């Protein structure tokens, strides 16, 4: 291991701390699982200055300006929710997961799409406990795939891959290759489930400009294009954490895009649903990087027509 690899492994988001955290999440006593996440979140909150400032800027856009103390509290809540989410996701991905209290809103929409046996694209985001929700989907009797980018910290990839594939779950790593989408299409044509995330990461290749929380940004069009090419239904699902091992999966809608215009319409409706959820539960939006850096404000008169056009066509 090179000195650079060692430094990466020992960073707060590195493999060493992930493995240490897994021991507590899987084998620790119940009191530790309940008490430690807020304390660990406070430590990371104190040392991760760049991420803390990014969270404050994102939360300011979602919830509006507040006093400095309230802004710090608001940002800490995101770190605390993230720590809770990590604790329970590691527990669920571990060798002895505990039972969950799970409610699924609009279950019939999801089950109806799955019953058509044309594959299924599930769109979600970095919200609540999306990894716990993904783990739940492995019980549907259909192979489950999650499309994800390589980890920012390279020492974490092997750890996360082993954890996520422990229960028969499959990972498809996205990349810049022209052929990166082929494994996704192949999985859908085998009638499998493919989970993909949408986030307003900025001007990326293959993204679409849209409004999000009052500012212009760009969101990946990939999940909606893949569903169109594979002729597979697409369902938007977000996991809201409501308590200790308690979750509500919100199925926000189902789309069957057949043209590029229908793909864009499905993206805009999904983004609108995501925005409503984030505004209602901002502390569960696990976004630790800047979303709107340099993005212009959207005048109110431009937001209204766009929102009006988000109804199902």
N, C-alpha and C positions, 0 to 999 in steps of 0.2 A: 504494500500500500504506500503510495506516494504521500509526501506531506500535504499536498492539496486534497487528496482523497480523505486523509485523516481529519483535516479541518472541516471538510464538507460533512463527514459522518458525525462530527461532534457539534455541528451547528444545531440550533434549537429545532430546525426542521429536518435533521439528519437521521440516518438509520439507527445510530446508537440510541438516541432518545426514543425513537419509535419502538424499538425492541424492548427497552426498559418500560415504556408505557404499556405495551401489550401484556407484560407480566402482571402488572397491577390490574389491568382491565379484565383479564381472563381469570387470574388466580387470586386476586386480592379479595379481602373480606368486603362485605356489602357496605359497611360504614366507610371504608376507604374509597369505594367507587362513588359514593355520594358526596363525600367531603373534599376529596382531592381535586376534582376538576376546576372549581372556582379559584383555588389557591395556585394551581399550576398555570391557569389562564392569567392570573395576575403577574406571575413571574415572566411569562412570555410577553405579556402586554408591556411590561417595564423595559425589556431589553430589545424588543423588535420595533425599533423606532420608525423605520420606513413603512412597515406594514400598519402600524398604529396610525400614522399620519394619513395613509391612503384610506383606511377605514373611516377616519373622521371626515375626510373630504367626500367620500361616497355617501356616508350617512347624512351629511349636511345637505347634499342634493336631494336625498329621499325625504328627509324630515324637516328641512328648512334650517336656518341658522338659530342657534341657541347660545346661551352663555358658555364660557370656557369650561366650567366645572361640569355642566350638563353634557357638553360635548364629549368630555373625557369619559363620563359615565356611560354615555351612549355607545362609544367605541368599545369600552371594556365589556359591555354586554355581548357584543359580537364574539369577542375572544372567549368569554365564558360559555356561550352557547356552542361554540366550536369545540371547546374542551369536552362538554357533555356529549356532543355528537360523536367525537372521536372515541370517547370511553365506551359508549354503547355499540358503536360500529365494530370496534375491535373485539368486544365481547361476542357480538353476533357472528363475526367471521372466525372466531376462535374455535377450539375443539369442543367446548361445552357451552353453547349459547343458552341463555335463559329465555323463558317465554315472553312474548310481547303482547301488549294490549293494542290491537290494531283495528282501526276503523277505515273503511274505504268509501269515500264519497263518489257517487256515480259509478259504482262497480259495474253496472250493466253495460256501460259504454265500453269499458276495457274488455270485459268478457265477450261482448258481441264482436269486437274487432278480432280478438284472438280466435274465436270460433270459426272464422272464415278461412283459416288455414292458408293465408297468403303471406305469412311472415308478419311481423309487427315492429314498427319503429316507435320507441318510447322516448319522448323528449322530456328532459328535466333540466335542472340547473343546480348551481352550488347553493342550495337553500335547504335549511333544516337538516335532516339526517338522510340525505339522498343515498348514502351507501347502505344504510339499514334497509331502505325501501328496495334497493337493488337486491340485497340479500333475500328479502321476502319473495322476490319474483322467481328465485330458483325453485320454489315449491309449486310452480304452475304446471309442471310436467312438460315443459318445452325448454330446449337449450337456450341459455341466456348469455348474451354477449354485451360487454360494455366497451364503447369506443372512448379511448382516453389518450391524451397527449403524454409524451414522456415527462417524468417528474422534473420540476425545476432543480431539485437537488438529486443528482444522479445516484447517490448512495441509497436512495429510498426505493428505487425501482424494483430491485430483486425482492426486497422485503414486502412491498405492496403486492407484487405479482404472486408471491407464495401465499400471502394471506387471502387474496381474492379468489384464487383458483383452488383453494383447499376443499371447497364444497362443489366442485364440478363447474364452476363459473368460468367463462372464457373472456379474455381480454384481447381487444383489437387495438393496436397502437396506431394512431393516426400519424401521418408524416407528410412531407412535402412531395413525395413521389406521385407521378401521374397515376400509378396503379394502387394508391393507398385505399381507394374506395372499393376495390374488387372484393376483398374479404367480407366487407359489409353486404354487398349485393349478393354474394354467394350464400351468406348466412340467411338472408331473407328468403332467397329462393329455396332454401332447405326448410322453410317454415319455422325459422327460429326468431327469437326476440332480440332486437338490437336496441340498446339504450344509448342515447347521445345527449350531450349537454349543449344548451345555448347560453351564451353570456355575451354582453356587450363589451367585447375586448378591444374595440377600436378598428381602424381601417385595415382589414385583413383580406387577402385574396379569397374570393368566393363568398364574401359577406354582402349584406344588403343594408343600405342606409334606412334608419327608422328612428322614431322618437322614443325616448325611454326616460321616464321620470322628469320630463320637461326639458330635456336636452337631446340634441342630435347625437346619434352614435351608429355603430354598425354591428349587426348580429349575423352569425354564421347561417348561411342558407343551406349548408350541406345536408342536415337531416331531412329537410323538406324536398331537396332535389333527389336524394337517395330513395325516399318513399315514392316519388314520382317515377323514377327509372325502374324500380322494382315492382311497381303497381301494388304496393303494400299499404295498408292503412297506417295512419300515424296518430298516436294518442299522446297528449301532453299530461304529465303526471308530476306533482310536486309533493314532497314529504314534509308535513308540518309536525314538529315535535311538540307534544302537549303536556309532557310530564316524564317522570322516570319510567323508561321503557314503554312509553305511551306515544302513539303516532296516529296521525290522520293522513292517509294518502288521498290527495285531491286530484281526481281525474277532471281536467278542465275542458276537454273537448276532443273530438275525433275528426280527422280530415282525410280525404282521399284525393290528393292533388294529381291532376293528369296533364296540366300545362304549366309552363313557367309562371304565368300569372297566378294560377291557383296555389302554387308553392309559396309565392310571395304573400298572398292573402293569408295562408295558413301560418306563415312566420309572424305576420303582424298581429294576428289574433292571439297566437301563443305568447308573444311578447307582452301584449296588453294584459293577459291573464297573469303573467309573471309579475308585471309591475303592480297589479292590484294586490297580489299576495305579499310582495316586498313592502309595500306601503302599509299594509295591515300588520306585518310582523317584521319590522326592519332588523331586529336583533338576530334573526335567523338567516339573514343574507350573508353567506360566508365568502365575501369578496374582499381579499386582502391586497388587491392591486388597483391602481387608478383606473376608473372606467371612462371618465369624461375629460381627461387631460386635453386641453385645447379645444374641446368641443363647444360650439356655440349654443347659447340659450335658444329655445324654440318659443317664438311669440305665441301668446294664448290663442290668437285667431288661427294659427296654423295647427294647433293641437286638436281643436274641436272637429274639423272636417276629417282628420285622420282617424280619430276615435270613432266617429260616426260610421266610418267605412269598415269597421272591424267586425261587424255582424257577419254571421255565417251566410255565405252566398249559396 
